[in-house]
Amino acid sequence: MQDTRDHELGMDRRITRRDFLNGVAVSLGGLAASTYLTGCVRHGLADSTSAANNPQNDPPAAAGLRGDAVGSFEPAHELRDGTFWQNAGGAAPTDSTYDFIVVGAGISGLAAAHFFRKQAGPGARILILDNHDDFGGHAQRKEFRVGKRTLLSYGAQSIESPSLFGAESKGLLTDLGIDVQKFYRYYDQNLYPSMKLGSGMFFDRETFGEDRLVAGFGAIPHHEFFAKAPLSEKARRDIVRLYTETVDYLSGLTREQKEAVLKKTSYADFLTKIAKCSPEVVPVFQTRSHDLFGVGIDAVSCATLYEEGDDYGYGYPGLDAMLGSSGGRGNHKPDPYIFHFPDGNASVARLLVRSFIPDALAGHTMEDVVTAQADYSRLDRPDAAVRVRLSSTVVGVHHRGDPASAREVEVFYTQNRRLFRVRGRLCVLACYNSMIPYLCPELPAKQKEALAYGVRAPLLYSHVAIRNWTAFHKLGVFQIAAPGSYHVYAAIDFPVSMGEYHCPSRPDEPMVAFMVRTPCQPGLSQREQHRLGRVELYDVTFETLERNIRDQLARMLGPGGFNPAEDIEGITVGRWAHGYAYSPNSLFDPDFAEDELPNVVGRKPFGRLAIANSDAGAIAYLDTAINEAYRAVQELSRYRGS
Ligand SMILES: Cc1cc2nc3c(=O)[nH]c(=O)nc-3n(C[C@H](O)[C@H](O)[C@H](O)COP(=O)(O)OP(=O)(O)OC[C@H]3O[C@@H](n4cnc5c(N)ncnc54)[C@H](O)[C@@H]3O)c2cc1C
């Protein structure tokens, strides 16, 4: 049966994908004490150039599993498990010295290099190291070829709420020539509405008893929409009541008392215990919070949901009358969600790299960067002031001598199973916080504990190149919430055209569909859910992912004529095992005093080391990554000239 179904789904079709060996199962071991320094000194180590130094190398065009793909994480896991140094080989020492070394070529690491260069001048020698085969971290570019057409997709999606950005992040965008106002022209906010395409919900048979796509969420009255859903009469009435009645369920309490209650109440509990809805209502909303928090409504407080909202416009009904107006990004977002380059925030990363190494990415504008082909062979050239070295996992960082008086740090990294050493006057760690204790055992114990506290949310961003989008068109949807399905959300691409890039605007044109899954285990704390979700991500095979993608698209879009065997041209799955930065959760975490917050304790500078990355701000946004880079570079400025 499996074979017949697989054939119908098109599992045997040749498409743009790259199968991969299953990832290594992840153990949940705690911090193991590392004896790596003795290991480094014993082995004697050398500098290298980038593994990516091959002109044919074109990571964005690679299909199949991207993000934390096989080959990017193994040394880090060996370091965690305490086995890395036993197996590390030796190499002849050469002592390349840089003014500034950055660990991590995500937005924060690249921004740190930008801010350092602004201070130190364009001649400053900078080395940026990253374990992936591409730069940008989460902001990773993906490309598909469908016929003669190149379609772009993304990791980190959009510049969100830029009018809330602070001076540093606004300034960086300006330095790069990004004028966010232009997106009002580039993003065709009218395209899908003009075709009467709106929001739908897919109710799957495993959760709701039958497969049914209901279109028109928000466009038709809620009672009409939910009348079509496979739910009991009571559940329908409850949901419609939540959306249409303005009830202050906590009317006897002051605003402060309400906030205190709602900080400690999950939205799942709110639905059944405060708003007294039928338990059948919970699965309709259970995964709505996945895309923003990586966990379901059992693990996110009402106060947080109210503050942060939901990017796709389905909302969390019932909270408004209790909380009134809020200043957060969510319900009162000042900007529309339109600040999207066709490759997402990869364009920000690419503009940063272009500013350091102009001949790696031809062009001069925020428009031409979209279609510019990066020359990866130019990223790490011996004669360049800034070098970006990919496929290089940093495994150790320490001061040469007493951190209080040392004049250099030493950084050890591994590339293709060989170990290398470089030295730097200053170093910014823009990698995950949870990695840093393994890299820097010399940090104070309290700081290492704080760095290990947060657990990043695991996510799958699946992109599927489809031959056309007539099924979406026929069904009247451009986005679908799928609360019980493997991927909990699916949509056709953002309608953005800029420079030479033109988004598909006719349903018979090829398109990229986006699907998101954040694996988690309802009922546990957010950090535990993330840990277990990560295990799932490392265990799942690409074959399983592909089958799930094909099956889900067939079930959601089949009534519109979608045929997965015929219509899928390519699949690329971005696996982000260490995804969104962790923000403390009022349901599970202590009410930390401001100066005791794990990210605040964890980001303290230590000698010539400073800590950037969105983890340092405990918020998973572009501007946080930039602001934390700025702070880290400022903290090191006292060493200028020494
Ligand atoms: C799927 C997804 C979608 C997102 N969408 C958005 C969005 O639409 N808008 C938004 O504002 N934010 C979004 N974010 C949040 C995003 O995390 C931040 O905006 C920002 O890109 C984070 O940058 P960073 O440099 O702090 O971290 P990262 O992007 O994680 O970069 C850190 C880099 O350091 C590398 N590294 C780690 N350890 C080592 C080591 N030992 N040696 C070498 N390198 C190492 C990592 O592999 C990574 O490449 C999204 C995140 C994810 C995962």
The ligand as an ORCA input file, in Angstrom:
! r2SCAN-3c Opt
* xyz 0 1
  C      13.290     29.922     10.442
  C      13.485     31.290     11.050
  C      12.773     32.384     10.591
  C      12.978     33.646     11.127
  N      12.284     34.727     10.627
  C      12.555     35.962     11.098
  C      11.913     37.110     10.541
  O      11.074     37.011      9.644
  N      12.248     38.338     11.032
  C      13.146     38.487     12.044
  O      13.419     39.627     12.448
  N      13.748     37.419     12.601
  C      13.474     36.168     12.151
  N      14.093     35.087     12.705
  C      14.957     35.294     13.865
  C      16.442     35.304     13.519
  O      16.988     34.380     14.420
  C      17.072     36.669     13.743
  O      16.400     37.667     13.041
  C      18.539     36.757     13.283
  O      18.666     36.372     11.941
  C      19.442     35.955     14.187
  O      20.769     36.216     13.839
  P      21.953     35.781     14.789
  O      23.203     36.159     14.130
  O      21.684     36.312     16.153
  O      21.820     34.186     14.911
  P      22.004     33.046     13.830
  O      21.272     33.371     12.603
  O      21.684     31.773     14.528
  O      23.553     33.070     13.485
  C      24.528     32.488     14.328
  C      25.497     31.742     13.458
  O      26.564     31.258     14.278
  C      26.836     29.943     13.869
  N      27.547     29.206     14.899
  C      27.058     28.684     16.045
  N      28.024     28.050     16.709
  C      29.144     28.162     15.960
  C      30.472     27.699     16.118
  N      30.847     27.012     17.196
  N      31.374     27.963     15.142
  C      31.017     28.669     14.038
  N      29.777     29.149     13.855
  C      28.854     28.895     14.812
  C      25.458     29.398     13.617
  O      25.444     28.164     12.953
  C      24.849     30.518     12.824
  O      25.171     30.399     11.463
  C      13.907     33.807     12.181
  C      14.588     32.692     12.667
  C      14.396     31.454     12.112
  C      15.150     30.266     12.653
*
